[in-house]
Amino acid sequence: MIGSPERIIKPLEFRPDTPAFLADPFPIYRRLQDEDPVHWSPRLKSWVLTRYDDVKRVCLDRDMSSNRLEPFFATLPGPEAARIGEIIRFLSIWMVFRDPPDHTRLRRLTSKVFHVKSMHAMRPAIEQILALLLDRIGARTDVDFIQDFAGPLPALVIMEMLGVPHSELDRVKRMSDEMALFIGSSRTSQEKYDVAQAATKEMADFFRQFLNARRAEPQHDLMSELVHLRDGEDRLSEDELIATCILLLFAGHETTTNHIANGLLSLVRFPAELRALREDPSLAAKAVEELLRYDGPSSAQVRVVKVRHAMHDKTLQPGDRVFMMLNAANRDPRAYDDADQLQLRRDGVPHLTFGFGLHICLGFPLARLEGQVALPAIARHWRRIELAAPETAPEWINSMVFRGMQSMPLKVER
């Protein structure tokens, strides 16, 4: 061939566990959006959706099932299923993994006590816990923001709401982190499954003791309300009560930790926006929505195809798994102008960080509130906030479901 050789374009391989992708998945998301928006991943044995309209469509589609655990559990040989029996027992009845009518019933019952009014009533407790954590940090200039603040704040808030003593924080965090070894990844080692199984059993026993105590002597907390909840003849069974408490505790702080930490990291990387929030606290509500859009705490939601679907030039068959990449959708330039820019005063279509439609996150008002209280307070509390090692990318959690950091070392000054 005369002249320069033709440029060879390598086929796109979606590898979500590489350090480069975990540190910055958005260039790959953009390629997928442009070149292969309905991408079949041989590694995941799943479809991967990255465009805003496609993700929103699947969120609203009743022919896409959220019940992705039962098909997985059904493939396990008997000894393996027995090995994770507590995981199967309790996670199978989480409302997030159920379809109507089971999902409808569980959500209706739970939302009678865990609702917008009860979540907004937590503002004084959030402010008090925030002040306590900042007081503990004191005059230190070296801070691990996740360990010192973003981790304990939402955990203590949901513990307060449920009625779990603050003294149990370390145990709660350990159990939750160990359960995440199963929940946060669709493919992991058997050893991690064993750890998650033990943590699930410990968490179930933990809540069973509290629930029994609330039956005998009700308190002013969410567990007491759940135990005594009635909707006509309907009520939560013992396993449903335990599973719901585990879900509220787990979901009530894992994603919010990432929301607050990712939000502050984004502000640090856009110092003009950090200054704007510091100088104008009335920006809090819009700022939190933009931070959730820009680098949200949930990488993906998963569905299972129930009936044959055609999307773009691909055919999705019954039984296929679909990863809806929420953070990709939130940066889709087809939905947002200057999608890769953080703009705290942005207007436009709502982000999909909490999902959309039937399965939108039940606790999203609480997560929003915690961000609206915490992030402006942090911006005002420290006049200087910098990454301790700006030349080194933070270590991100290796997960297809969660988007968050292992730690976030900062240099701060009052």
C-alpha positions in Angstrom: 0.0 0.0 0.0 1.3 3.4 -1.0 1.2 6.2 1.6 0.2 6.0 5.3 -1.4 2.8 6.5 -5.0 3.1 7.4 -5.7 3.7 11.0 -6.8 0.5 12.7 -9.5 1.1 15.3 -9.6 -1.5 18.0 -13.0 -2.9 18.9 -14.3 -1.5 22.2 -13.8 -3.9 25.1 -15.8 -3.0 28.2 -13.6 -3.8 31.2 -15.2 -2.1 34.3 -12.7 -3.5 36.8 -9.6 -1.9 35.4 -8.0 0.8 37.6 -8.1 3.3 34.7 -11.9 2.7 34.2 -12.6 2.9 37.9 -10.7 6.2 38.2 -12.4 7.8 35.2 -15.1 5.7 33.5 -16.5 8.6 31.5 -14.3 8.4 28.3 -15.4 4.8 27.9 -19.0 5.7 28.5 -18.7 8.4 25.8 -17.3 5.9 23.3 -20.1 3.4 24.1 -22.7 6.1 23.7 -21.3 7.1 20.3 -20.3 3.7 18.9 -22.3 1.0 20.7 -25.1 2.3 23.0 -26.5 -1.2 23.4 -23.3 -3.1 24.0 -23.0 -6.8 24.6 -20.3 -7.5 27.2 -18.9 -11.1 27.0 -17.2 -10.5 30.3 -20.4 -9.6 32.1 -22.6 -11.8 29.9 -24.9 -8.8 29.9 -26.1 -5.8 27.9 -24.7 -2.4 28.8 -26.8 0.7 28.2 -25.2 4.2 28.4 -27.5 6.7 26.8 -29.9 8.7 28.9 -33.1 8.0 26.9 -32.4 4.2 26.8 -31.7 4.0 30.5 -34.8 6.0 31.3 -36.9 3.9 29.0 -35.8 0.6 30.7 -36.4 2.1 34.2 -40.0 2.6 33.1 -40.4 -0.7 31.3 -42.6 -3.2 33.2 -41.3 -5.9 30.8 -37.8 -5.5 32.4 -37.6 -7.4 35.7 -35.8 -6.2 38.9 -35.8 -9.8 40.2 -32.3 -10.6 39.2 -31.3 -12.6 42.3 -33.7 -15.5 42.0 -32.5 -16.5 38.5 -28.9 -16.3 39.8 -29.7 -18.3 43.0 -31.6 -20.9 40.8 -28.4 -21.7 38.9 -26.4 -22.5 42.1 -25.8 -26.2 43.0 -27.4 -27.2 46.2 -24.3 -27.1 48.4 -23.4 -23.6 47.1 -26.9 -22.3 47.7 -26.8 -23.7 51.2 -23.5 -22.0 51.7 -25.1 -18.6 51.2 -28.5 -19.5 52.7 -28.9 -16.3 54.8 -28.1 -14.1 51.8 -30.8 -15.9 49.8 -33.2 -15.8 52.7 -33.1 -12.1 53.3 -31.9 -10.4 50.1 -34.5 -12.3 48.0 -37.3 -10.3 49.8 -35.6 -6.9 49.5 -38.1 -4.7 47.6 -35.4 -3.6 45.2 -35.1 -7.1 43.9 -38.9 -7.7 43.6 -41.4 -7.0 40.9 -45.1 -6.2 41.3 -47.2 -7.3 43.1 -44.5 -8.2 45.8 -42.6 -4.9 45.2 -45.9 -2.9 45.4 -46.9 -4.5 48.7 -43.5 -4.1 50.4 -43.1 -0.6 49.3 -46.6 0.4 50.3 -46.1 -1.0 53.8 -42.6 0.4 54.3 -43.6 3.9 53.0 -46.3 4.2 55.6 -43.5 4.9 58.1 -40.4 5.7 56.0 -41.7 8.7 54.0 -40.8 12.2 53.0 -42.1 13.8 56.2 -40.3 11.4 58.5 -37.0 11.8 56.5 -37.3 15.6 56.5 -37.9 15.5 60.3 -34.3 14.2 60.6 -32.7 17.6 59.7 -32.0 18.6 63.3 -30.4 15.1 63.9 -28.3 15.5 60.7 -27.1 18.9 61.8 -26.3 17.7 65.3 -24.3 14.6 64.0 -22.5 16.8 61.5 -21.4 19.2 64.2 -20.3 16.3 66.4 -18.1 14.9 63.6 -16.5 18.2 62.8 -15.8 18.8 66.4 -14.1 15.4 66.6 -11.9 16.4 63.6 -11.1 19.6 65.4 -8.0 21.5 64.3 -6.5 18.6 62.3 -5.3 19.5 58.9 -4.9 15.9 57.6 -8.3 14.3 57.2 -9.6 11.1 55.6 -12.9 12.6 54.6 -14.6 9.2 54.2 -13.4 7.7 57.5 -13.8 10.9 59.5 -17.0 12.3 58.0 -18.7 10.9 54.9 -18.8 7.3 56.3 -20.1 7.9 59.8 -22.5 10.8 59.0 -25.2 8.8 57.0 -24.6 5.7 59.0 -25.3 7.5 62.3 -28.4 9.3 60.7 -30.1 6.1 59.6 -29.1 4.4 62.9 -30.7 7.3 64.7 -33.9 6.9 62.6 -34.1 3.2 63.1 -33.3 3.3 66.8 -29.8 1.7 66.8 -27.5 3.1 69.4 -24.6 5.1 68.1 -22.2 2.9 70.0 -22.9 0.2 67.4 -21.4 2.3 64.6 -18.2 0.3 64.1 -20.1 -3.0 64.1 -22.7 -1.7 61.7 -20.1 -0.4 59.3 -18.2 -3.7 59.3 -21.3 -5.8 58.7 -22.4 -3.5 55.9 -19.0 -3.4 54.2 -18.9 -7.2 54.4 -22.4 -7.6 52.9 -21.4 -5.3 50.1 -18.9 -7.9 48.9 -21.9 -9.8 47.6 -24.3 -6.9 46.8 -21.9 -4.7 45.0 -20.6 -7.2 42.5 -22.2 -9.8 40.3 -18.9 -11.7 40.1 -16.7 -12.3 43.1 -14.8 -15.0 44.9 -16.3 -17.7 47.0 -14.3 -16.5 50.0 -16.0 -13.1 49.7 -19.4 -14.8 49.5 -18.5 -16.6 52.8 -17.7 -13.3 54.4 -21.0 -11.7 53.1 -23.0 -14.7 54.3 -21.6 -14.5 57.8 -22.3 -10.7 57.9 -25.8 -11.2 56.6 -26.5 -13.7 59.4 -25.0 -11.5 62.0 -27.0 -8.5 60.8 -30.2 -10.6 60.8 -29.5 -11.7 64.4 -28.6 -8.1 65.3 -32.0 -6.7 64.1 -34.0 -9.7 65.5 -32.9 -8.8 69.0 -33.9 -5.1 68.5 -37.2 -6.0 67.0 -38.1 -8.4 69.8 -37.3 -5.6 72.3 -39.5 -3.2 70.4 -42.4 -5.6 70.5 -42.2 -5.7 74.3 -41.4 -2.0 74.7 -42.0 0.3 71.8 -39.7 3.4 71.4 -40.0 6.5 69.2 -38.1 5.1 66.3 -38.6 3.5 62.9 -38.1 -0.1 64.1 -41.0 0.3 66.6 -43.2 1.6 63.8 -42.3 -1.2 61.5 -43.0 -3.9 64.1 -46.5 -2.5 64.9 -47.3 -1.5 61.3 -50.7 -2.7 60.0 -52.5 -2.1 56.8 -55.8 -3.7 57.3 -55.0 -7.4 57.7 -51.6 -7.0 56.1 -48.3 -6.6 58.0 -44.6 -7.4 57.4 -43.6 -11.0 58.3 -40.7 -11.6 60.7 -38.3 -12.2 57.8 -39.7 -9.2 55.9 -39.2 -7.0 59.0 -35.5 -8.1 59.3 -34.9 -7.8 55.6 -36.4 -4.3 55.5 -34.3 -3.1 58.4 -31.2 -4.5 56.8 -32.1 -2.8 53.5 -32.8 0.5 55.1 -29.5 0.4 57.1 -27.4 -0.8 54.1 -29.0 1.4 51.4 -29.5 4.3 53.8 -25.8 4.9 54.2 -23.6 3.1 51.6 -24.8 5.3 48.7 -25.0 8.5 50.8 -21.4 8.1 51.9 -20.4 8.0 48.2 -22.8 10.8 47.4 -21.2 13.2 49.9 -17.6 12.1 49.2 -18.0 12.2 45.4 -19.7 15.5 45.7 -16.9 17.1 47.6 -14.3 15.6 45.3 -16.1 17.2 42.3 -16.2 20.5 44.1 -12.5 20.3 44.8 -11.9 19.7 41.1 -14.0 22.7 40.2 -12.8 25.3 42.7 -15.0 28.1 41.3 -18.1 26.0 42.0 -16.8 25.3 45.5 -16.4 29.0 46.1 -19.9 29.6 44.7 -21.5 27.1 47.2 -19.4 28.5 50.1 -20.6 32.1 49.3 -24.2 31.3 48.5 -25.7 28.5 50.7 -29.0 29.0 49.0 -27.5 27.1 46.1 -27.6 23.9 48.2 -30.6 22.2 46.6 -29.5 22.8 43.0 -25.9 22.1 43.8 -26.8 18.7 45.2 -28.8 17.7 42.1 -25.9 18.7 39.9 -23.3 16.8 42.0 -25.5 13.7 41.9 -25.6 14.1 38.1 -22.0 14.8 37.6 -20.5 11.8 39.5 -23.2 10.1 41.4 -22.9 7.3 44.0 -24.6 4.5 42.0 -22.9 3.2 38.9 -25.7 1.0 37.7 -29.0 -0.7 38.1 -29.7 -4.1 36.7 -32.7 -5.6 35.0 -33.6 -9.0 33.5 -35.4 -9.0 30.1 -38.9 -10.6 30.4 -40.0 -10.3 26.8 -38.0 -9.8 23.6 -36.9 -6.2 23.0 -35.4 -4.4 20.1 -33.1 -1.5 20.9 -31.3 0.3 18.2 -29.9 -2.5 16.0 -29.8 -5.1 18.8 -32.2 -7.8 20.0 -32.5 -8.4 23.8 -33.8 -11.9 24.5 -35.8 -13.1 27.6 -33.4 -13.9 30.4 -30.7 -11.5 29.3 -29.3 -9.2 31.9 -29.1 -5.5 31.3 -26.8 -3.0 33.1 -28.2 0.5 33.0 -25.2 2.7 33.6 -26.7 5.6 35.5 -23.6 7.7 35.6 -23.1 7.3 31.9 -26.7 8.4 31.3 -26.2 11.4 33.5 -23.2 12.6 31.3 -24.9 11.9 28.0 -24.4 15.0 25.8 -27.7 14.1 24.1 -29.4 15.0 27.4 -27.1 17.8 28.8 -25.2 20.6 27.3 -21.5 20.6 28.4 -22.2 17.3 30.1 -18.7 17.0 31.5 -18.7 20.3 33.2 -19.9 20.8 36.8 -22.4 23.7 36.8 -24.2 24.1 40.1 -26.8 26.4 38.6 -27.7 23.9 35.8 -31.3 23.5 34.7 -32.5 20.7 32.5 -33.8 17.1 32.6 -33.6 15.3 36.0 -30.7 13.0 36.6 -31.2 9.3 36.9 -29.0 8.7 39.9 -31.8 7.4 42.1 -33.4 5.5 39.2 -36.7 6.4 37.7 -40.3 5.3 37.9 -41.5 2.3 39.9 -38.1 1.5 41.4 -36.9 5.0 42.2 -34.9 4.8 45.5 -37.3 4.9 48.4 -34.8 6.9 50.6 -33.8 9.5 48.0 -35.3 12.5 50.0 -33.0 11.6 52.9 -29.9 11.3 50.7 -30.7 14.7 49.2 -31.3 16.2 52.6 -28.0 14.9 53.9 -26.1 16.4 50.9 -27.9 19.7 51.2 -27.0 20.0 54.9 -23.5 18.5 54.8 -21.8 19.9 51.6 -22.5 23.6 52.2 -21.5 23.2 55.9 -18.2 21.6 54.8 -17.5 24.3 52.3 -18.0 27.0 55.0 -16.1 25.0 57.7 -12.9 24.7 55.8 -11.6 27.6 53.7 -9.0 25.4 52.2 -9.9 21.9 51.0 -7.4 20.0 48.8 -6.5 16.4 48.0 -3.6 15.4 50.1 -1.9 13.8 47.0 -3.5 15.6 44.0 -1.1 13.9 41.7 -2.5 10.4 42.7 -6.0 9.4 41.8 -8.1 8.2 44.7 -8.6 4.4 45.1 -12.1 3.7 43.8 -14.3 0.8 45.0 -14.2 -2.1 42.5 -17.9 -2.4 41.9 -20.4 -2.4 39.1 -23.1 -1.1 41.4 -21.5 1.4 43.7 -19.4 4.4 42.7 -17.2 5.5 45.6 -13.8 5.7 47.0 -12.0 3.5 49.5 -10.5 6.6 51.2 -10.2 10.4 50.5 -7.2 11.9 52.2 -7.5 15.7 52.4 -5.4 18.7 53.5 -7.8 21.2 55.1 -7.6 24.5 56.9 -10.2 26.6 58.8 
